[in-house]
Amino acid sequence: MNKRHLLQSFLAASALSFGLGASAQTVTPIKFQLDWRFEGPGAFFTHPTAKGYFKAKGLDVTVDAGNGSGGAVTRVASGAYDMGFADLAALMEFHANNPDAPSKPVAVMMVYNNTPASVMTLKKSGITKPADLTGKKLGAPVFDAGRRAFPIFAKANNIGAVTWTAMDPTLRETMLMRGDIDAITGFTFTSLLNLEARGAKTADVVILPYPDFGVKLYGNAIIASPKLIKENPAAVKAFLLAFTQGAKEVIANPAVAIESIKARDGIINSALETRRLKLAIDTVINTPDARTEGFGQINAGRLSLMASQVSDAFATKSRVNADAVWNGSFLPSTAELNILPKK
């Protein structure tokens, strides 16, 4: 063996001994699709990325902004993205309306244990409880999660017929402020802050959260493509572990976590997005239901009930199969998931 070959052999052996060769071979790229723009709650994914937690697990994760849960589901289904963040009801609808689709994403971790959907109005409307909505004019984009699930809310609270007005998401709160509609549906942590930005005082906003009025739907979950699950289950498990590590820090210090969102969208208002993130944590993440079931996990009975409710409310082509939309086998251990501070 000549000196050149000897040197090459030595360098290769050195690289392997320090794990350099192994890491170069085991890095897995993961394209991740958010449900919405780079706003406060997105920090749950941008923070662990910025901190290098995914990288430490052998994952090269890229996080992209989205334009709705439906889009996140279809992009993961198409193979354009490996994983995503989407409303569980949107995932259920996709499964039930596309029974023969070759690739149906699966939820692998619950993040929003309760739906963020609520009905919001202004005190001057005279609406103080769900029953008061009967005969009123409601507004929301046609794809809004709260609007889609409103039949479930209406049934639980004996609400009579209402009239719907559709609009672009950017006009929803403006139309309520102008009096064009009586109430809106939307995510609490989004629409409340949007109303304030348009001049409403917090004390003048009436919020009727779905979870507080008998609607125990799950909210957003992390979803994964069946291809990734089949070909690289270890990557799914590693992603959820790194995510959980980051989520614990986001919950403990939202203001610091927002820095990772600011790095992705420099024009955001950090104080506003920190408040949005805190609202999300308090209303849909660190909730009594989440602390009972455990962060990231689901209750099988509650999941089955939601599958039935979504089948009816969304008038799906086939009934939702609860077992087909959820796979909790990649979750970290119970001890590792114990990240929710007691209230």
N, C-alpha and C positions, 0 to 999 in steps of 0.2 A: 504493500500500500504506500503510495507516495505521500509527500507532506500535505499536498492540497486535499487529497481524500481524507487524510487523517484529521486535518483541521475541520473539514465539513462534518465528519462524524462526531467530532468533539462538540461542535456548535449545536448540532441536532440533539445530542444527548443532553446538553446543558439546558436547551429550551424545554425539553420534556421534563427535566428534573425540576424546573421552576414552574411547570404547568403552562408554559407559553404555547406549546404545540397543542395541548389539550384544549385550552380556551379558544384558540383560533378555530378549532374544528367543531366546538360545541355551541358557539354563539348562534342563537335562533332569532331571526328577524320576525317581529310581530307588528303588523299594521293594526292600529286600534282606532275605531271610529266613535267619537263622542255623540251624544244625542243632540247637542246644541252648541252654541258659540262658546268661546273661551270666557266663561263667567265663573263666579265663585265656586259652585259645586264641582266644576271641572278640575279644581285643585287636587281632588282625590286621585287624579291620574297624572297630572303634570308634576305634582310634588315628588312622588316616588321616582318619576323619570329623571327629574332634575337632580335628585339626591343620589342617583346611581344605584338604587335598590334593584331595579330590573336588570341592569348591567351586571350586578354582582351575582345574579342568579343565572347568568349566561343568556340573557335576552336583550336584543336590540329593539326596543319598543319606540315606535313613532306614534304620537297622538295627534289626530286631526280633528278640527271642529266639525260639527254636524249641522243638520237643519231639520231635526225631528227624529223621534224614535223609529217611525216607519222607515225612514231612509237608512238608519243604522242597521235595522234588521235586513233590509233587502241588499245592502252592500256587503254584509257578512255572508248572506245567502249566495250572492253572486260570486264570491271568492275574491272580490276586490279588497276586502279586509278580513283579517284572521279572527279578530275579536271586536267587541263593541259594547256600548252602554245604551240600553233601551228599556222602555216601559214594558213590563211583563205582559200587559194586555195587548200591546202591539205585536209582540212575539207570538202570543196565543192566536191572535187573528191571522197572522201569516200562516201558521201551521194549519189552522182549520180551513182557510180559504185556498190553500195550495197543498192538498193532501198528496199529490203526486210529484211535488217538487223534489229534484234529486238531492238538494242540499238545504236542509232546514236547520238553522242555528238553534242552539240549546242554551238555556240559562244555567250558569255554573256557580253563581254567587249572588245572593240578594244584598243590595246596598240600601235602597230606599224601602225599608220594611213596611212603610205605609205610603199610600199614594199621596203625592203632593197636591192633588187636585182639590179645588174648593170653588164655591160660588162666592163672588165678591160683589158688593154693592155699596152705595153710600147711604148714610143714615137718613138723608132727606127723602129717600125712596119709600121709607116706611116699612121696609122689609127687615124683619128681625129674626125670622125663623124659616126653615125650609117651606112650610105650608104656605107662607106668604108669597111664594113664587108663582103660585097658580094664576094663570091668566096674564103673566108678565112677559115682557120682551127680553129675551136673553141673547147675548152675543158672544161669539168665539169663532176662531178659524175652524173650518170643517174637520180638520185633523186633530184638533185639540183633545188631549186625553180626558179632560174633565167633561167636555161636550160629548165625546163618544160614550163615556160611562154614565152620563146623566140619567139614562133610564134606570140604572141600578139605584142611584141616589133618589130618584123620584119615587120608585117603588118602595124603598125603605122608609120614606117619609110622607107617603100619601099625597104627593104633589100632583095636581091636576095638569091639564094641558098648558103648554107654554109655547111662545112663538120664538123662532130662532132667526138671528141675523148673522150672516157670515161676513168675515172681513179678514184682511191681512193682519198677521200678528202685531205689527207695529201700530195698528189703528184701534186695537181692542180697548185699551184703557182710555184713549182719547175720546172714543165714542161714548163711553160711560160717563166721563167727566162732562161732556157736552149735553148729556141727557138724551142721546139718540136711542139708548137702550136702558133697561132698568137694572140689569145685572150682567155679570160676565162669569165665565168659567176659566180657570187657568191654574197654574202652579202658584201656590201661595207666595213662595219666596221670589217669584218673578213679578207677578201682577201687583202685589202690595207695593213693592219698591217703584214699579213703573207708575203707579197712581200717585205716589208721593212726588215723583219727579215731575208730574203734571199739575202739581199744586194742591193735592189732597192732603189733609192732615190725618195722621194715623188714627186718631180718635174718631174721625168721621167715616172711617171705612168699616163696614160690617163684613166679617169673614165667616163663612160657613164651611169649615173643612170637612171633606167627605168622611175621614176616619172618625170624626167626632159625632157623626150622625148615622151610624150603623153601616157604613160602607168600609169593610175591612179588606180592600184590594191591596195587593202588593204594588209597589212602584217600580223603580228602575233596578235592573239587574245587569251584571256582567254576562255577556253572551259570547259563545265561541262557535266557530264553524265545525261541522262534523268532520271535515278533512283534518283540521288541526287536532281534534280530539282523538281521531283514529291513528294518525301518523306520529303525533308527538304529544302524548298525554302528559309527559313529564314537563313540557313547556307550559301547559295550562296550569298545572299544579304550582310550578315555580312563579308564574305570573300572579296567582292569587295570594301566594305567600308574601311576595314583595309588595303587592298592593296593600295587604293587611298591615304590613310594617309601616308603610307610608300613611295609611288611613289613621292609625293611632296618633301619629304626629299632627295630622291635619285637624283632628278633633281637639287635641290638646292645645294647639296654637294656630288658629285659623289665620291670624294676621300675617304670620311668617309664611304660611302655605300659599297665600295669595301672591307672594312674590314670583312664584313659578307661573302664575296666570299672567301677571304683568309682563313677564319675559316673553310670553307668546303673543300678547296683544297690548302694546305699549300705551294705547289711548284709554284703557279702562280706568275707572275711578277706584283706586285701591280700597278706600274706606267703604264705598258702596258695596263692592264685591265681597269685602270681608263680612259685612253685615248680611249679605245674601247667603254666604256660606254658613254663617252662624244660624240663620233661620232654617236652612236646610238640615243642619245637624240636629237642631232642637225639634223640628216638626216631622222629619221622616227617617232620621238615622238613629239618634239616641232616644228612642221612644220606649214607652212601657212594653209594647209588643216586641220590639227588637231585643230588649233586655230579657224578656221572658223566653223568646225563641232562640236567642243567641245571634250575635252579629254574623251576617253572611248566610244564615240558615233560614229554613222555611218550616212551617207546620203543614204536614201532609193534608189534613182535613181542611184547613183554610185554603190551600192551593186548589183542592178539588172543588170547593165551593166557588172560588174565583173562576175556575175553568167553566163551570156551569153558567155563572152570571155573565161572563163575557160572551159565551155562545149565544145566549138569549139577547143581550143588549146590542151586540154587534151583528146579529143575524147572520152568523157565519155559515158557509156552505156545508160544513160538517161540524160535529161537536168537538170541542177542544179536548184533547187527551192530556190530562195533567201530567201523566207519567212521561209523555214524549217531549215536554217542554223543559223539564228540569233534570239536571244531573249533578248531585251534590257530592259525588265521589272524589272530586279534586280539591275539596275544601281543606284548609289547614286544620290542625287539631283544635279541639275545644279550648284548650289552654291558649293556643296561639290566637284564637278568635276572640278571646276575652279582653277586648280593648275599649268597651263602652264604660265611661266613668259613671258612677252612681250619682243620681240627682238628689 
